[in-house]
Amino acid sequence: MQRSAEAVARDGLRVSGIACERGGKRLFGPLDLTVDCGAALFVLGPNGCGKSTLLRTLAGLLEPLAGKAYWSGEPVRFDAAAWRGRVAYLGHRLGHKEELTVAENLALAARLAGGEQMPQARDAALARVGLEKLQALLVKRLSQGQKQRLALARLCLSERPVWLLDEPSAALDAQAKAILAAIVDAHLRARGIAVVATHETFELAAGAAASLRLA
């Protein structure tokens, strides 16, 4: 069966005519965006312009006013289980369980994603973000920057192709920002995509990066 002209034969995410609102007020749209596999899209703009709303909509947490979406040329619904199974979403609320240890949080995240976690993979992810010596520490004892690093370790272990990252560099020092860029680079080299809402872009060596500014 031949694909429609809208469902272009392209590996990655294409969204056409998306529009979103908050509190009954339109934030943006309609707008189009395309992110090929192996590429990133930085979503820029001032506070309140709708960056977080766009990512939450792409993650299936909010319903758009309008728009069509395609993954590798096939139509998708953001609220469908099949799409959510492709998405790793990192929002402002990191979702850690404060009363669990660092290692227990990663194990829980793996179970919620429908899989099991190998200790070697967990150890490697924590070493990558500089938390390898804190595995037994309760998350409530971590600094905000360390909690953000733990969220990055969760990303390292994610096998989902679509990463939606909302201000992932918040509370990170220069060293941790370099770690973030390296983690996203590795994801792009594996043919994943990343949509990043941010006030500051970062250098990516592995794939093409485009920018979308919301007024």
Order of alpha helices (4+ residues) and beta strands (2+ residues): beta-beta-beta-alpha-beta-beta-alpha-beta-alpha-alpha-alpha-beta-alpha-beta-beta
